[in-house]
């Protein structure tokens, strides 16, 4: 009855080779971009609480709250940008502006004095939204798009995800 279908499903998918995957249009640029995005994301996640405590001399609860606000912004960014990006064919129209909008916020952190600390409670979730959304969408949605290239076999999605996420981890580790 369904013996033929079971045999086809049991066969492992061919996938794509590591070096061939790098030749797919967009893989190298997204992998390198994600290396920098992940570096910035982890830098904010780990540096910001230290900066708030040591650099601004805030009490112990402020770094904890700031770190959580960054994470909350990242989760909201992934969900919100994911909902928006599903409606577009050219996903860069969403990703690039989000990265560009985060730049002035990063720069503003340098100029906010300790007595105006309340501004951090507003800006940190916003920068988490912009950076965290992109940091979550590139290794998931973009890798899936690239893995569905018509020139590749069906099993290429996991290779694309591994290349992009691995390059991002390498970039974050170097940074």
N, C-alpha and C positions, 0 to 999 in steps of 0.2 A: 504494500500500500504506500506508505510514505518512506520506504527504505532508501530511495534515491535522494530525497531531500535531506534525510538524516546524514547520509554520507557526505553530501555537499557542505552541510553546516559543520560537520566534524573536521573537515579539512582546514588546516590553518591558512590564514590569508597570507598572500605573498609579501605585501608591504613594499617598502622601497629602501634601497641602500642608503647608508649615512651620507656618502659623498654625492650621490645622485640627488638626495633631498636638498642639499645646499644649492643645487643648480635651478631649483624651482623658483620662478620669479617671485620676489617678495620675501623669501625665507631669510636671506642674509640681512636685509635691512631691518626686518622685524626683530630678528634675533639680536642684532646690535642695539637697536632702539630699546628693546626690553632689558638688555644688560644695564643701560643707563637708567631706565625707569625703575628697575628693581634696586639699583644702587641708591637712588634718591628716596625711594619708598622705605627701605631699611634704614637709611641714614636718618630720616625723619623719625621713624619709629623708635630708634635706639638713641639718637643724639638729642632729640628735643626734650625728653624728661631730664637728661643730665644737664642740658643747658638751662632749663627752668630752675633746677635745684641749685646748681653751682654758679652758673653765670648770672642769674637774676636773683639768687638768694631767697627763693620762695620756700614756704614751709613744705613738709613732706607730702601733704595731700595734693598739692597743685600738680606735681609731675605725674602722679597717678591719674588724676582727672584729665590732664592734657593728653596722655597716652591713650586713654580710653576714648576721648573725643576724636582723636585722629583715626582710631579703628572704626568708630561709628561712622565717621565721614567716608572711610574707605568702603564699608559695606553698603552704605547708601549710594555711593558713587558707582559701585559695581552693578547694583540693581537698577538704578536710574539710567545710567548710561547704557546698560544692557537692553533695557526696554526701548530706549531711543534708537540705538544702533541696529536693532532688529528691523527697523523700517527703512534702512538705507542699504544701497548696494555698495557704495563707496564708503567704507567704514572709517577711512582716514578723515572724512569730513567731521567726524565726532572726536576722534582720538587726538588729532593735532591741536585743535583749539583748546581742548582741556589741558594739554601740557603747556600751551602758551599762556593760558589764564592763570596757571599756578606760579609762573615766574614772578610777577609783581608781589604776590603774597610772600614768597620765599624772601625776596629782597626786603620786604617790610619788617620781617622778624628782627632784622639787624638794628632797626631804628626804634623799636618799641621799648620804652623805658619800663623799669620795674613798677613804677607807680601807675602805669597805664596797663597793667597786666590783664585786666578784664578783656582787652581786645584779643588776647590769645584764645579766649573761650569762643570767640566768633570765627577767627581766622583759621584755627587749627582744623576744625571739622570741614571747612570749605576746601582747604588744601588737601585734606584727606579724601574728600569727594573727587577732586580732579585727578590726583595722582593715584589713589587707590583704585578708582574705576578703571583707569588705563592699565594699571599693574595687574588687575584681575582679568581684563578682557583680552589682552594680547596673548597670554599663554593658553587661553581656553578657546575663545571664539575665533580669533585670527588664525591660530594654529589649525583649528578645524576647517576653516575656509581654505587654507593653503593645502591641507591634506586631501581635499576633494578636487584638486586639480585634475582635469580630464586626461592628462598625459600619464597619470600615476595609477597604480593598482589600488584596490579598495583599502588595503591595510596601511595606508600611508599616514593617517591622522596621528597615530601614536608616535611615529617617528618625527613628524613635524612638531608635535607638542614637546617631545623630549629635547629636540634641538633648541627650540626657542626657550623653553624653561631652563634647560641646562646652561645655555649661554647667559641667560639672565642671572642665574646663580653664580656663574663664574665671574661675571661683571661685578656683582655685589660683593663677592669674596675679595676680588682684587681691590675694590674701593675701600 
